Amino acid sequence: MSKPIPIPAWQRPHWQASAEEILLQFYVFGKFDAVRVPSADYGSPGLPPGISATNHAHAQLRAWEGYPLKGAMGRMFKADAPQAYQQAIAAPEVMLVRGTLKDSQATAYLRDTLGVLAGMLDIGGQVILDPQILSLLDADAWRRHYLIRDGAPIRHHLLILCDGESEPGRSWIHTRGMRKFGRPDISIHQVPDAAIDRAGLLCEKLVELQALGAHFVDGQRLDIEGAPAGVSVRRGGGLDDPQFNNTFVEFEWPR
């Protein structure tokens, strides 16, 4: 294995306090050595207060209602990442890393948690599942995705999706994963086919602003190229929302 790359934390220069909570949740599948997790190699002093790691026998976890490798999610992982899925299914142990935190002006909490995940891969972890962004990566793929000198891009921590609308020629651009930053996800409806790339770039800009601390409010106007009057955002959703498992800010692409 190559020399560990420290994971940086970034400040949030646009930070505005909010009442929303940060949620982190990861599953690490493997067979773990009974040693201290070498998170310091990755710049992490350990898990931040509010985030815990618990070890479970995989056979027992399979009976859990929230077990992520069964049902529709399990079928999706099996189709999209078959090798990682088989490794995860065969693993005898699962480390569940989970917890909530209050809104924060910096992202040291994320660096510290990712450093622990990286350390777990060094002591027997084989696959990491991130249910918030529907990601199942084997150890090598996870390292390539997150252990990048000077830090992984913010977009690596999120998922941007494009789904069809009921109206032909229109798409819905939306995100998952902004709860990692205590911020709502983004939802852009009625995007015409010709504007999908522009809407995707706008979506990426908006999530990066939020990851850097910005906080959009109900009725706020956003400037969009081609819309002189801008658009007005609507706040909605909640932790039980089936599309986001989060709050969201939403608007329609200008016609």
N, C-alpha and C positions, 0 to 999 in steps of 0.2 A: 504494500500500500504506500502511496506517495505521502510526503510530509503534510500533516494537517494544515488547512488554510483557516485562519481565524475568521469568524463571521462578524462583520461590523454591525453596529447599531447606527441608525440615523436619527437626527433631530427632526422635529415636525414644525418647520418655520411658520406654517399657516394655522397652527393649532388654535382651535376654539373649544372651550370646555363644553362637554355634553354629558347628559345623564345616561348615555348608552354604555353598555359594558363590552369589554373585549372578551371574546371566547376563543380559546385554543383547544383543539382536539386532534389527536393522532393515535394510530395503532401501529405498533412495531412488532412484527412477527419474527420469531427466531427461536434460538436456544441460547440462553444468556449465561455467561460466566459469572460466578459469584464474586465479582470484584467491583470496586468503585468505578462508576462511569467516568471515563476520561474527558469530561466536558471542557476542562481548563485548556486542553490542547486546541480548542476551537474558540477561545476567548470568552467562555461562559463559566461563571462561578457556580452554576447549578440552576435548578428550576427557580423561577421567581415565586415569592409568596402568592398563594392562590392557585398555583398550578401544581398538580401532584402526578406521580407516576406509580402505578400499581401493576404488579405482575400477576397474570392469570394463566391457569392451565387452559390451553386452547379447547380441549374437550368440554370443559365447563362453560366457557364463553359462548360456545355454539348454541347453547340453550337460551342465551340472553335475547330479549326482545329486540334490542338495538344492534344485534350482531351484524356487521356490515358486509359479510361475504355471502349472504343469502338473499333470496327474493330478487327484485328487479335490479338492485344495486349490484348484487353478486353476479347476476347474469351479464350485466354491463362490463364489470371488471374482467370476467372470464373471456368475453369477446374482445375487449380492447387491449388487455394486457395478459394474455394467456400464460406466459412463463412466470411472471410475477404472481399471478393468481395461484398457480400450482404450488409455487414456493410457499406462499402464505398459507394455503390450505394444509400443507404438509407440516408446517412449523408446530412444535409441541407447546410453545409458550407465546403469550401476547403481552406486551407492555402497553398499558393504556395511559396516555399522557393527556391530561384534561384539566381545565379549570377556567374560571372567569376572573377578570381584573377590572378595576375602574379605569376610565379613560385616562390616557397617559400622554405627557408632552414629548416623550421620546420612545424609541422602540427597543430599548435594552431588554425588555421582557421577551420580545420575539427572538433577538439574538441569543439570549440565555437558553430559551427553550429549544431552538434549532441546534445549539451547541450540544445539548443533552441528547437530542435525537442522533446527531452525528456520532457522538461517543457510544451510543447504544449499538450502532452499526459496527463499531470496532470490537465489541465484546460478544458478538453472536447474533445481532440483528440482521435480518435478511431482506425484509420488505417493509416499507412504510406506507400506510394508508392515511390519506387526508380526506375525510368525508366532506369537508366544507367545500373543497374544489374537485371532488370526485376523482382523486388522483391515487393510483396504486403504482409505486415505483420500487424496483429492486434496489439493492444497496448502491450499485454502480450508477444507475440512472439517477437516484436521489442525490448522490454526491455531485454528479455533473450539473444537476439542476440548481442546487443551492450552494455548493462550496465553490464559489467563484471569487477570485481575487478582487478585492474592493467591493464585494457584495453582489448577490443576485439582483437583477432588475426587479422593481416592485411588481411588474406583471407576472413574474414567476410565482408569486404568492397568491394569485387570483385566477379566476376562470372567466373568460369572456365568451359568451355563447351567441349564436345566431340561429333563430328558429323562424319558421314561416308563420305568417299571420293568416287569418281567414280570407282576407282580401288578396287575390292573386297579385304577384309582383311586389309584395310588401313583406318586410321582415321585422322581427323583434330582436333587438340587441340588448343583452342583459348580462349581469355578472353574478358570480357567487364568490364568497370568501371575505367580504369586507368586514365581517364580524371580527376578523383577526386584528382589525384596527379600530374597533368600536365605532364603525361608521355604517350607514345604510348602503345597500347595493344600488346599482344604477340600472334603470329600465328605460329603454327608448323604443317606443312603438311606431308602427307605420313607416318604417324606413324603406324608401323605394330601392329597387335593385341597383340602380345607378349610383346610389349614395351609400351603399353598405360599407365600402372602405372608409369613407369620410366619417360615417357614424361610428365605426370601430375605433378609429383614431381618436374621435371625440370621447368615446367611452373610456379609452385608455387614459386620456388626459384627466378626465373627471375622477377616476379611481386613484390616480397618482396624487391629485390635489388633496383628496380625502386622506390617503395614506400619509401625506405630509401635514395633516391636521385640519384641513378645511372642513366645514360643516354646513351643508345646505339646509335651508329651512323651507317650510311649506309656503308656496307662493313666490319664492325667490325667482328673479328673472335671470336667465342665462343667455349670453350672446352666442349665436350660432351663425356661421357664414351662410349667407343667402336668406336670413331672416332678420330684416332691419329692426323689427320690434322685439327680437329675442323670443324666448319661450319661457313659460312659467312652470316650475316644478311642483309636483304634488307628492307629499309624503304619505306613505302607506305601509302595509305589511305588518309583520311582527314575528316573534320567534316560532309561531305555529304556521306561518305562511308556507304552503307546500312548495312553492317555486323558489323561495329564497332562504327559508328558515332565518329570516332577518327582516328588519325594516328595509324600505327602499325609497329612493327618490325617482320619480317617473315623469316623463313628458312625451309628447308626440312629435315626431319629426315634422317640421313645417312643410306644408303642401304648396 
